[in-house]
Amino acid sequence: MNWHFVTERPIPVLTNGNYSVVLTDKAIGELRAAPTLEDMRRILYEKVSRQRNPQRGLNGLDAAFNADGRPVLEQLQEIRDVLPKPLPFPVNTHAFSDNSLEMLHTATREAFDEDESRPPNDKRFFVREYSDWKDWSDRLENEMRRRNLRFEPIPW
């Protein structure tokens, strides 16, 4: 089965149908920037080894590569081809209305609060694992400050 990303969930998951790997935006960026497929393989193994069950993670990844029947480097090229692409330009927060900024900040704050209230192995949005959440809230808060809007900063 081919490797692909499932993006309908709050976090992107790389899967081949039998094995899944959760990858942070930072990890996706590192994989995308890897100069060679061997570097990409090393980064992928490093990320998997840091997940909750390192033994199952690495053994499962090896088994997933082996069960596919194709060479690992061919599978890595397929993974590289399906990596989510970064946005070609930054979102222009200056164009948002005050109400839009407040609504987006509130939604970000609610995701943060929900994740903080859950145990470490039961996060829903992974706001601390994905740097994009903090970057986004910083951009929203900077624009809200610029407009003198009242808000409660997110306590990262």
C-alpha positions in Angstrom: 0.0 0.0 0.0 1.3 3.5 -0.8 2.4 6.0 1.8 0.2 9.0 2.1 -0.7 11.8 4.6 -4.1 11.8 6.4 -4.7 15.5 7.0 -8.4 15.4 8.1 -7.3 15.0 11.7 -6.0 17.8 13.9 -2.4 16.5 13.3 -1.0 15.2 10.0 -0.3 11.4 10.0 2.0 9.6 7.6 0.6 6.2 6.9 0.7 3.2 4.5 -2.5 1.8 5.9 -0.9 -0.6 8.3 1.6 1.7 10.1 1.2 5.4 11.0 3.7 8.0 12.1 2.6 11.4 13.7 4.9 14.1 12.4 5.2 17.6 13.8 5.4 20.6 11.4 9.1 20.9 12.4 9.7 17.2 11.5 7.9 17.6 8.2 10.1 20.7 7.5 13.3 18.7 8.4 12.2 15.8 6.1 11.4 18.2 3.3 14.8 19.9 3.7 16.8 16.6 3.9 19.4 16.7 1.0 19.3 13.0 0.4 16.9 10.1 0.9 19.4 8.5 3.4 19.3 11.8 5.4 15.5 11.6 5.2 15.5 8.0 6.5 17.8 9.0 9.4 15.5 11.9 10.4 12.3 9.7 10.1 13.9 7.0 12.3 15.0 9.7 14.8 11.4 11.1 15.0 9.8 7.7 15.3 12.3 6.7 18.1 11.2 9.7 20.2 7.5 8.7 20.1 5.7 7.1 22.9 6.9 3.5 22.3 10.3 3.6 20.7 10.7 -0.2 20.3 7.3 -0.6 18.7 7.9 2.5 16.7 11.2 1.5 15.1 10.3 -2.1 14.7 6.9 -1.2 13.3 8.5 1.2 10.8 11.0 -1.5 9.7 8.2 -4.0 9.4 6.1 -1.4 7.4 9.0 -0.8 5.0 9.7 -4.6 4.7 6.1 -5.6 4.2 5.7 -3.2 1.3 8.1 -5.2 -0.8 9.6 -2.2 -2.5 13.1 -0.9 -1.7 13.1 1.5 1.3 14.6 4.3 -0.8 11.8 4.0 -3.3 9.3 4.3 -0.4 11.2 7.3 1.0 11.0 9.0 -2.3 7.2 8.4 -2.3 7.0 9.8 1.3 9.0 12.9 0.1 6.6 13.4 -2.7 3.5 13.4 -0.4 5.0 15.6 2.3 2.7 18.6 2.9 4.0 21.7 1.1 4.5 24.9 3.1 2.2 27.9 2.4 3.7 29.9 -0.4 3.1 33.1 1.4 2.3 34.2 5.0 -1.3 34.9 5.9 -1.9 38.6 5.9 -3.3 39.3 9.4 -3.6 43.0 8.6 -6.5 42.2 6.3 -8.6 40.5 9.0 -11.4 42.4 10.7 -11.2 43.0 14.4 -13.9 40.4 14.9 -12.0 37.8 12.8 -8.8 38.4 14.8 -10.7 37.9 18.1 -12.5 34.8 16.9 -9.2 33.2 15.6 -7.4 34.1 18.9 -10.3 32.7 20.9 -10.2 29.4 18.9 -6.4 29.2 19.4 -6.8 29.9 23.1 -9.4 27.2 23.4 -7.2 24.6 21.7 -4.4 25.6 24.0 -6.6 25.3 27.1 -8.0 22.0 26.1 -4.6 20.5 25.5 -3.3 21.8 28.8 -6.2 20.2 30.6 -5.5 16.7 29.2 -2.8 14.2 30.3 0.4 14.1 28.2 -0.6 11.0 26.2 -4.1 12.3 25.4 -3.6 15.6 23.7 -6.1 16.6 21.0 -4.5 19.5 19.2 -0.8 19.0 20.1 -0.3 22.8 20.5 3.1 22.4 22.3 4.4 19.9 19.8 3.6 22.1 16.7 5.4 25.4 16.6 2.9 26.7 14.1 0.4 27.1 16.9 2.6 29.5 18.9 3.7 31.3 15.7 0.1 31.8 14.7 -0.9 33.0 18.2 2.1 35.4 18.2 1.1 36.9 14.9 -2.6 37.3 16.0 -1.6 38.9 19.3 0.9 41.2 17.6 -1.8 42.4 15.2 -4.3 42.7 18.1 -1.8 44.8 20.1 -1.2 47.0 17.0 -4.9 47.7 16.9 -5.2 48.2 20.7 -7.7 45.3 21.0 -8.2 43.7 24.4 -7.3 40.1 24.8 -5.7 37.7 27.2 -2.3 36.4 25.9 -1.9 32.7 25.6 0.7 31.6 28.3 3.1 29.6 26.3 
